[in-house]
Amino acid sequence: MKVQCVICDKIEEIDDELPLAKKLRNRPIHTYMCQACHDRIKERTEARISTGKFRLYRSVHRDDEW
């Protein structure tokens, strides 16, 4: 299966039997990111976290407010 990275537009070939290929076929909203872009984002995120100024905002679902 041919896939294209959403960040760098590099086209790669992945095996049709991989779970990722099945996910991309069945749910078009899922996107593919090559390993180089994934590693670059991971390194930069870890660098931002290590500065101490990085805040991760997560939505909190509380049932007790109702």
PyMOL Python script that loads the backbone (N, CA, C, O; Angstrom):
from pymol import cmd

cmd.read_pdbstr("""\
ATOM      1  N   MET A   1       0.854  -1.168   0.000  1.00  0.00           N
ATOM      2  CA  MET A   1       0.000   0.000   0.000  1.00  0.00           C
ATOM      3  C   MET A   1       0.904   1.238   0.000  1.00  0.00           C
ATOM      4  O   MET A   1       1.846   1.325   0.788  1.00  0.00           O
ATOM      5  N   LYS A   2       0.614   2.174  -0.875  1.00  0.00           N
ATOM      6  CA  LYS A   2       1.364   3.414  -0.911  1.00  0.00           C
ATOM      7  C   LYS A   2       0.707   4.419   0.023  1.00  0.00           C
ATOM      8  O   LYS A   2      -0.510   4.599   0.015  1.00  0.00           O
ATOM      9  N   VAL A   3       1.540   5.068   0.828  1.00  0.00           N
ATOM     10  CA  VAL A   3       1.058   6.075   1.767  1.00  0.00           C
ATOM     11  C   VAL A   3       1.921   7.316   1.633  1.00  0.00           C
ATOM     12  O   VAL A   3       3.076   7.247   1.213  1.00  0.00           O
ATOM     13  N   GLN A   4       1.338   8.456   1.998  1.00  0.00           N
ATOM     14  CA  GLN A   4       2.056   9.718   1.902  1.00  0.00           C
ATOM     15  C   GLN A   4       2.048  10.398   3.264  1.00  0.00           C
ATOM     16  O   GLN A   4       1.008  10.497   3.916  1.00  0.00           O
ATOM     17  N   CYS A   5       3.214  10.862   3.682  1.00  0.00           N
ATOM     18  CA  CYS A   5       3.354  11.550   4.963  1.00  0.00           C
ATOM     19  C   CYS A   5       2.619  12.886   4.887  1.00  0.00           C
ATOM     20  O   CYS A   5       2.723  13.598   3.888  1.00  0.00           O
ATOM     21  N   VAL A   6       1.878  13.227   5.939  1.00  0.00           N
ATOM     22  CA  VAL A   6       1.106  14.458   5.949  1.00  0.00           C
ATOM     23  C   VAL A   6       1.980  15.678   6.170  1.00  0.00           C
ATOM     24  O   VAL A   6       1.549  16.795   5.884  1.00  0.00           O
ATOM     25  N   ILE A   7       3.191  15.500   6.670  1.00  0.00           N
ATOM     26  CA  ILE A   7       4.063  16.640   6.955  1.00  0.00           C
ATOM     27  C   ILE A   7       5.031  16.906   5.812  1.00  0.00           C
ATOM     28  O   ILE A   7       5.089  18.024   5.300  1.00  0.00           O
ATOM     29  N   CYS A   8       5.789  15.896   5.406  1.00  0.00           N
ATOM     30  CA  CYS A   8       6.838  16.118   4.407  1.00  0.00           C
ATOM     31  C   CYS A   8       6.446  15.640   3.012  1.00  0.00           C
ATOM     32  O   CYS A   8       7.220  15.826   2.073  1.00  0.00           O
ATOM     33  N   ASP A   9       5.282  15.039   2.844  1.00  0.00           N
ATOM     34  CA  ASP A   9       4.762  14.555   1.557  1.00  0.00           C
ATOM     35  C   ASP A   9       5.615  13.470   0.913  1.00  0.00           C
ATOM     36  O   ASP A   9       5.554  13.265  -0.299  1.00  0.00           O
ATOM     37  N   LYS A  10       6.416  12.771   1.727  1.00  0.00           N
ATOM     38  CA  LYS A  10       7.209  11.664   1.210  1.00  0.00           C
ATOM     39  C   LYS A  10       6.295  10.459   1.017  1.00  0.00           C
ATOM     40  O   LYS A  10       5.490  10.140   1.891  1.00  0.00           O
ATOM     41  N   ILE A  11       6.418   9.797  -0.115  1.00  0.00           N
ATOM     42  CA  ILE A  11       5.594   8.631  -0.418  1.00  0.00           C
ATOM     43  C   ILE A  11       6.388   7.379  -0.066  1.00  0.00           C
ATOM     44  O   ILE A  11       7.533   7.215  -0.487  1.00  0.00           O
ATOM     45  N   GLU A  12       5.759   6.494   0.716  1.00  0.00           N
ATOM     46  CA  GLU A  12       6.393   5.253   1.140  1.00  0.00           C
ATOM     47  C   GLU A  12       5.467   4.088   0.846  1.00  0.00           C
ATOM     48  O   GLU A  12       4.270   4.263   0.618  1.00  0.00           O
ATOM     49  N   GLU A  13       6.034   2.916   0.857  1.00  0.00           N
ATOM     50  CA  GLU A  13       5.282   1.676   0.644  1.00  0.00           C
ATOM     51  C   GLU A  13       5.247   0.915   1.965  1.00  0.00           C
ATOM     52  O   GLU A  13       6.293   0.652   2.557  1.00  0.00           O
ATOM     53  N   ILE A  14       4.036   0.555   2.434  1.00  0.00           N
ATOM     54  CA  ILE A  14       3.917  -0.266   3.636  1.00  0.00           C
ATOM     55  C   ILE A  14       3.189  -1.548   3.272  1.00  0.00           C
ATOM     56  O   ILE A  14       2.451  -1.604   2.289  1.00  0.00           O
ATOM     57  N   ASP A  15       3.404  -2.565   4.070  1.00  0.00           N
ATOM     58  CA  ASP A  15       2.796  -3.871   3.830  1.00  0.00           C
ATOM     59  C   ASP A  15       1.285  -3.792   4.025  1.00  0.00           C
ATOM     60  O   ASP A  15       0.815  -3.163   4.972  1.00  0.00           O
ATOM     61  N   ASP A  16       0.532  -4.418   3.146  1.00  0.00           N
ATOM     62  CA  ASP A  16      -0.930  -4.399   3.213  1.00  0.00           C
ATOM     63  C   ASP A  16      -1.474  -5.109   4.450  1.00  0.00           C
ATOM     64  O   ASP A  16      -2.608  -4.852   4.854  1.00  0.00           O
ATOM     65  N   GLU A  17      -0.693  -5.989   5.052  1.00  0.00           N
ATOM     66  CA  GLU A  17      -1.169  -6.777   6.188  1.00  0.00           C
ATOM     67  C   GLU A  17      -0.932  -6.102   7.535  1.00  0.00           C
ATOM     68  O   GLU A  17      -1.378  -6.616   8.560  1.00  0.00           O
ATOM     69  N   LEU A  18      -0.248  -4.975   7.558  1.00  0.00           N
ATOM     70  CA  LEU A  18       0.016  -4.289   8.817  1.00  0.00           C
ATOM     71  C   LEU A  18      -1.268  -3.700   9.390  1.00  0.00           C
ATOM     72  O   LEU A  18      -2.153  -3.299   8.634  1.00  0.00           O
ATOM     73  N   PRO A  19      -1.380  -3.643  10.711  1.00  0.00           N
ATOM     74  CA  PRO A  19      -2.559  -3.014  11.317  1.00  0.00           C
ATOM     75  C   PRO A  19      -2.716  -1.544  10.916  1.00  0.00           C
ATOM     76  O   PRO A  19      -3.837  -1.051  10.794  1.00  0.00           O
ATOM     77  N   LEU A  20      -1.604  -0.851  10.715  1.00  0.00           N
ATOM     78  CA  LEU A  20      -1.665   0.544  10.283  1.00  0.00           C
ATOM     79  C   LEU A  20      -2.305   0.666   8.908  1.00  0.00           C
ATOM     80  O   LEU A  20      -3.100   1.577   8.680  1.00  0.00           O
ATOM     81  N   ALA A  21      -1.975  -0.230   7.993  1.00  0.00           N
ATOM     82  CA  ALA A  21      -2.561  -0.205   6.659  1.00  0.00           C
ATOM     83  C   ALA A  21      -4.070  -0.439   6.734  1.00  0.00           C
ATOM     84  O   ALA A  21      -4.839   0.210   6.025  1.00  0.00           O
ATOM     85  N   LYS A  22      -4.479  -1.348   7.575  1.00  0.00           N
ATOM     86  CA  LYS A  22      -5.910  -1.615   7.730  1.00  0.00           C
ATOM     87  C   LYS A  22      -6.624  -0.392   8.303  1.00  0.00           C
ATOM     88  O   LYS A  22      -7.722  -0.045   7.865  1.00  0.00           O
ATOM     89  N   LYS A  23      -5.995   0.260   9.286  1.00  0.00           N
ATOM     90  CA  LYS A  23      -6.597   1.443   9.886  1.00  0.00           C
ATOM     91  C   LYS A  23      -6.731   2.569   8.858  1.00  0.00           C
ATOM     92  O   LYS A  23      -7.741   3.272   8.823  1.00  0.00           O
ATOM     93  N   LEU A  24      -5.705   2.730   8.025  1.00  0.00           N
ATOM     94  CA  LEU A  24      -5.761   3.779   7.005  1.00  0.00           C
ATOM     95  C   LEU A  24      -6.806   3.475   5.939  1.00  0.00           C
ATOM     96  O   LEU A  24      -7.444   4.390   5.418  1.00  0.00           O
ATOM     97  N   ARG A  25      -6.984   2.204   5.612  1.00  0.00           N
ATOM     98  CA  ARG A  25      -7.996   1.830   4.608  1.00  0.00           C
ATOM     99  C   ARG A  25      -9.405   2.018   5.139  1.00  0.00           C
ATOM    100  O   ARG A  25     -10.271   2.535   4.434  1.00  0.00           O
ATOM    101  N   ASN A  26      -9.638   1.609   6.359  1.00  0.00           N
ATOM    102  CA  ASN A  26     -10.998   1.590   6.898  1.00  0.00           C
ATOM    103  C   ASN A  26     -11.458   2.923   7.460  1.00  0.00           C
ATOM    104  O   ASN A  26     -12.658   3.198   7.498  1.00  0.00           O
ATOM    105  N   ARG A  27     -10.522   3.753   7.896  1.00  0.00           N
ATOM    106  CA  ARG A  27     -10.888   5.049   8.465  1.00  0.00           C
ATOM    107  C   ARG A  27     -10.056   6.131   7.795  1.00  0.00           C
ATOM    108  O   ARG A  27      -8.925   6.381   8.211  1.00  0.00           O
ATOM    109  N   PRO A  28     -10.587   6.766   6.782  1.00  0.00           N
ATOM    110  CA  PRO A  28      -9.809   7.748   6.022  1.00  0.00           C
ATOM    111  C   PRO A  28      -9.379   8.972   6.833  1.00  0.00           C
ATOM    112  O   PRO A  28      -8.474   9.692   6.412  1.00  0.00           O
ATOM    113  N   ILE A  29      -9.993   9.221   7.965  1.00  0.00           N
ATOM    114  CA  ILE A  29      -9.626  10.375   8.780  1.00  0.00           C
ATOM    115  C   ILE A  29      -8.243  10.184   9.412  1.00  0.00           C
ATOM    116  O   ILE A  29      -7.576  11.165   9.740  1.00  0.00           O
ATOM    117  N   HIS A  30      -7.812   8.946   9.583  1.00  0.00           N
ATOM    118  CA  HIS A  30      -6.485   8.672  10.127  1.00  0.00           C
ATOM    119  C   HIS A  30      -5.444   9.035   9.072  1.00  0.00           C
ATOM    120  O   HIS A  30      -5.641   8.796   7.880  1.00  0.00           O
ATOM    121  N   THR A  31      -4.351   9.605   9.520  1.00  0.00           N
ATOM    122  CA  THR A  31      -3.311  10.041   8.593  1.00  0.00           C
ATOM    123  C   THR A  31      -2.007   9.318   8.886  1.00  0.00           C
ATOM    124  O   THR A  31      -1.801   8.796   9.982  1.00  0.00           O
ATOM    125  N   TYR A  32      -1.136   9.295   7.898  1.00  0.00           N
ATOM    126  CA  TYR A  32       0.145   8.610   8.015  1.00  0.00           C
ATOM    127  C   TYR A  32       1.250   9.638   8.214  1.00  0.00           C
ATOM    128  O   TYR A  32       1.267  10.679   7.557  1.00  0.00           O
ATOM    129  N   MET A  33       2.174   9.340   9.125  1.00  0.00           N
ATOM    130  CA  MET A  33       3.344  10.160   9.333  1.00  0.00           C
ATOM    131  C   MET A  33       4.570   9.265   9.266  1.00  0.00           C
ATOM    132  O   MET A  33       4.629   8.239   9.943  1.00  0.00           O
ATOM    133  N   CYS A  34       5.560   9.649   8.446  1.00  0.00           N
ATOM    134  CA  CYS A  34       6.759   8.826   8.294  1.00  0.00           C
ATOM    135  C   CYS A  34       7.555   8.814   9.603  1.00  0.00           C
ATOM    136  O   CYS A  34       7.359   9.665  10.470  1.00  0.00           O
ATOM    137  N   GLN A  35       8.439   7.850   9.726  1.00  0.00           N
ATOM    138  CA  GLN A  35       9.200   7.682  10.966  1.00  0.00           C
ATOM    139  C   GLN A  35      10.119   8.870  11.234  1.00  0.00           C
ATOM    140  O   GLN A  35      10.325   9.238  12.391  1.00  0.00           O
ATOM    141  N   ALA A  36      10.673   9.473  10.185  1.00  0.00           N
ATOM    142  CA  ALA A  36      11.563  10.625  10.367  1.00  0.00           C
ATOM    143  C   ALA A  36      10.806  11.811  10.972  1.00  0.00           C
ATOM    144  O   ALA A  36      11.311  12.464  11.886  1.00  0.00           O
ATOM    145  N   CYS A  37       9.617  12.090  10.477  1.00  0.00           N
ATOM    146  CA  CYS A  37       8.808  13.180  11.029  1.00  0.00           C
ATOM    147  C   CYS A  37       8.345  12.852  12.440  1.00  0.00           C
ATOM    148  O   CYS A  37       8.326  13.724  13.309  1.00  0.00           O
ATOM    149  N   HIS A  38       7.975  11.609  12.667  1.00  0.00           N
ATOM    150  CA  HIS A  38       7.545  11.185  13.997  1.00  0.00           C
ATOM    151  C   HIS A  38       8.670  11.371  15.016  1.00  0.00           C
ATOM    152  O   HIS A  38       8.435  11.874  16.114  1.00  0.00           O
ATOM    153  N   ASP A  39       9.884  10.969  14.656  1.00  0.00           N
ATOM    154  CA  ASP A  39      11.029  11.119  15.555  1.00  0.00           C
ATOM    155  C   ASP A  39      11.361  12.586  15.793  1.00  0.00           C
ATOM    156  O   ASP A  39      11.704  12.971  16.911  1.00  0.00           O
ATOM    157  N   ARG A  40      11.261  13.416  14.740  1.00  0.00           N
ATOM    158  CA  ARG A  40      11.558  14.837  14.878  1.00  0.00           C
ATOM    159  C   ARG A  40      10.569  15.504  15.825  1.00  0.00           C
ATOM    160  O   ARG A  40      10.975  16.306  16.667  1.00  0.00           O
ATOM    161  N   ILE A  41       9.291  15.194  15.708  1.00  0.00           N
ATOM    162  CA  ILE A  41       8.278  15.765  16.587  1.00  0.00           C
ATOM    163  C   ILE A  41       8.491  15.287  18.015  1.00  0.00           C
ATOM    164  O   ILE A  41       8.340  16.063  18.959  1.00  0.00           O
ATOM    165  N   LYS A  42       8.844  14.007  18.181  1.00  0.00           N
ATOM    166  CA  LYS A  42       9.084  13.452  19.511  1.00  0.00           C
ATOM    167  C   LYS A  42      10.250  14.160  20.194  1.00  0.00           C
ATOM    168  O   LYS A  42      10.158  14.515  21.369  1.00  0.00           O
ATOM    169  N   GLU A  43      11.351  14.368  19.459  1.00  0.00           N
ATOM    170  CA  GLU A  43      12.521  15.027  20.034  1.00  0.00           C
ATOM    171  C   GLU A  43      12.210  16.467  20.433  1.00  0.00           C
ATOM    172  O   GLU A  43      12.607  16.911  21.510  1.00  0.00           O
ATOM    173  N   ARG A  44      11.514  17.188  19.585  1.00  0.00           N
ATOM    174  CA  ARG A  44      11.192  18.585  19.888  1.00  0.00           C
ATOM    175  C   ARG A  44      10.217  18.705  21.050  1.00  0.00           C
ATOM    176  O   ARG A  44      10.327  19.624  21.861  1.00  0.00           O
ATOM    177  N   THR A  45       9.268  17.785  21.135  1.00  0.00           N
ATOM    178  CA  THR A  45       8.330  17.801  22.254  1.00  0.00           C
ATOM    179  C   THR A  45       9.043  17.502  23.562  1.00  0.00           C
ATOM    180  O   THR A  45       8.784  18.156  24.572  1.00  0.00           O
ATOM    181  N   GLU A  46       9.942  16.517  23.555  1.00  0.00           N
ATOM    182  CA  GLU A  46      10.710  16.211  24.755  1.00  0.00           C
ATOM    183  C   GLU A  46      11.595  17.379  25.163  1.00  0.00           C
ATOM    184  O   GLU A  46      11.789  17.619  26.354  1.00  0.00           O
ATOM    185  N   ALA A  47      12.133  18.107  24.194  1.00  0.00           N
ATOM    186  CA  ALA A  47      12.948  19.287  24.500  1.00  0.00           C
ATOM    187  C   ALA A  47      12.094  20.380  25.140  1.00  0.00           C
ATOM    188  O   ALA A  47      12.540  21.042  26.077  1.00  0.00           O
ATOM    189  N   ARG A  48      10.865  20.577  24.640  1.00  0.00           N
ATOM    190  CA  ARG A  48       9.972  21.583  25.235  1.00  0.00           C
ATOM    191  C   ARG A  48       9.559  21.182  26.636  1.00  0.00           C
ATOM    192  O   ARG A  48       9.473  22.032  27.523  1.00  0.00           O
ATOM    193  N   ILE A  49       9.299  19.892  26.853  1.00  0.00           N
ATOM    194  CA  ILE A  49       8.911  19.425  28.185  1.00  0.00           C
ATOM    195  C   ILE A  49      10.047  19.636  29.178  1.00  0.00           C
ATOM    196  O   ILE A  49       9.808  19.987  30.334  1.00  0.00           O
ATOM    197  N   SER A  50      11.284  19.423  28.731  1.00  0.00           N
ATOM    198  CA  SER A  50      12.428  19.548  29.634  1.00  0.00           C
ATOM    199  C   SER A  50      12.691  20.990  30.046  1.00  0.00           C
ATOM    200  O   SER A  50      13.385  21.215  31.037  1.00  0.00           O
ATOM    201  N   THR A  51      12.157  21.986  29.316  1.00  0.00           N
ATOM    202  CA  THR A  51      12.357  23.382  29.706  1.00  0.00           C
ATOM    203  C   THR A  51      11.552  23.738  30.943  1.00  0.00           C
ATOM    204  O   THR A  51      11.895  24.684  31.653  1.00  0.00           O
ATOM    205  N   GLY A  52      10.489  22.998  31.210  1.00  0.00           N
ATOM    206  CA  GLY A  52       9.653  23.275  32.369  1.00  0.00           C
ATOM    207  C   GLY A  52       8.519  24.239  32.077  1.00  0.00           C
ATOM    208  O   GLY A  52       7.646  24.423  32.926  1.00  0.00           O
ATOM    209  N   LYS A  53       8.500  24.851  30.920  1.00  0.00           N
ATOM    210  CA  LYS A  53       7.456  25.808  30.566  1.00  0.00           C
ATOM    211  C   LYS A  53       6.336  25.169  29.758  1.00  0.00           C
ATOM    212  O   LYS A  53       5.348  25.830  29.439  1.00  0.00           O
ATOM    213  N   PHE A  54       6.477  23.917  29.432  1.00  0.00           N
ATOM    214  CA  PHE A  54       5.490  23.205  28.623  1.00  0.00           C
ATOM    215  C   PHE A  54       4.336  22.761  29.498  1.00  0.00           C
ATOM    216  O   PHE A  54       4.548  22.138  30.539  1.00  0.00           O
ATOM    217  N   ARG A  55       3.110  23.078  29.086  1.00  0.00           N
ATOM    218  CA  ARG A  55       1.922  22.650  29.825  1.00  0.00           C
ATOM    219  C   ARG A  55       1.063  21.826  28.882  1.00  0.00           C
ATOM    220  O   ARG A  55       0.779  22.232  27.755  1.00  0.00           O
ATOM    221  N   LEU A  56       0.667  20.694  29.352  1.00  0.00           N
ATOM    222  CA  LEU A  56      -0.196  19.823  28.573  1.00  0.00           C
ATOM    223  C   LEU A  56      -1.617  19.992  29.087  1.00  0.00           C
ATOM    224  O   LEU A  56      -1.925  19.610  30.216  1.00  0.00           O
ATOM    225  N   TYR A  57      -2.474  20.559  28.263  1.00  0.00           N
ATOM    226  CA  TYR A  57      -3.864  20.770  28.633  1.00  0.00           C
ATOM    227  C   TYR A  57      -4.685  19.590  28.156  1.00  0.00           C
ATOM    228  O   TYR A  57      -4.760  19.306  26.960  1.00  0.00           O
ATOM    229  N   ARG A  58      -5.286  18.922  29.085  1.00  0.00           N
ATOM    230  CA  ARG A  58      -6.158  17.794  28.759  1.00  0.00           C
ATOM    231  C   ARG A  58      -7.562  18.117  29.215  1.00  0.00           C
ATOM    232  O   ARG A  58      -7.766  18.713  30.273  1.00  0.00           O
ATOM    233  N   SER A  59      -8.514  17.723  28.418  1.00  0.00           N
ATOM    234  CA  SER A  59      -9.898  17.971  28.804  1.00  0.00           C
ATOM    235  C   SER A  59     -10.283  16.993  29.905  1.00  0.00           C
ATOM    236  O   SER A  59      -9.939  15.812  29.862  1.00  0.00           O
ATOM    237  N   VAL A  60     -10.988  17.501  30.870  1.00  0.00           N
ATOM    238  CA  VAL A  60     -11.416  16.686  31.996  1.00  0.00           C
ATOM    239  C   VAL A  60     -12.904  16.455  31.865  1.00  0.00           C
ATOM    240  O   VAL A  60     -13.688  17.403  31.814  1.00  0.00           O
ATOM    241  N   HIS A  61     -13.288  15.203  31.810  1.00  0.00           N
ATOM    242  CA  HIS A  61     -14.701  14.841  31.741  1.00  0.00           C
ATOM    243  C   HIS A  61     -15.151  14.477  33.146  1.00  0.00           C
ATOM    244  O   HIS A  61     -14.771  13.440  33.690  1.00  0.00           O
ATOM    245  N   ARG A  62     -15.954  15.338  33.715  1.00  0.00           N
ATOM    246  CA  ARG A  62     -16.443  15.071  35.067  1.00  0.00           C
ATOM    247  C   ARG A  62     -17.947  14.809  35.017  1.00  0.00           C
ATOM    248  O   ARG A  62     -18.727  15.614  34.507  1.00  0.00           O
ATOM    249  N   ASP A  63     -18.315  13.682  35.550  1.00  0.00           N
ATOM    250  CA  ASP A  63     -19.736  13.354  35.614  1.00  0.00           C
ATOM    251  C   ASP A  63     -20.382  13.936  36.857  1.00  0.00           C
ATOM    252  O   ASP A  63     -21.601  14.093  36.914  1.00  0.00           O
ATOM    253  N   ASP A  64     -19.546  14.265  37.880  1.00  0.00           N
ATOM    254  CA  ASP A  64     -20.106  14.732  39.144  1.00  0.00           C
ATOM    255  C   ASP A  64     -20.589  16.192  39.058  1.00  0.00           C
ATOM    256  O   ASP A  64     -21.285  16.646  39.966  1.00  0.00           O
ATOM    257  N   GLU A  65     -20.244  16.936  38.001  1.00  0.00           N
ATOM    258  CA  GLU A  65     -20.732  18.310  37.864  1.00  0.00           C
ATOM    259  C   GLU A  65     -22.192  18.336  37.469  1.00  0.00           C
ATOM    260  O   GLU A  65     -22.870  19.335  37.708  1.00  0.00           O
ATOM    261  N   TRP A  66     -22.685  17.297  36.888  1.00  0.00           N
ATOM    262  CA  TRP A  66     -24.077  17.259  36.467  1.00  0.00           C
ATOM    263  C   TRP A  66     -24.879  16.881  37.638  1.00  0.00           C
ATOM    264  O   TRP A  66     -26.102  16.779  37.542  1.00  0.00           O
TER     265      TRP A  66
END
""", "prot")
cmd.dss("prot")
cmd.show_as("cartoon", "prot")
cmd.util.cbc("prot")
cmd.orient("prot")
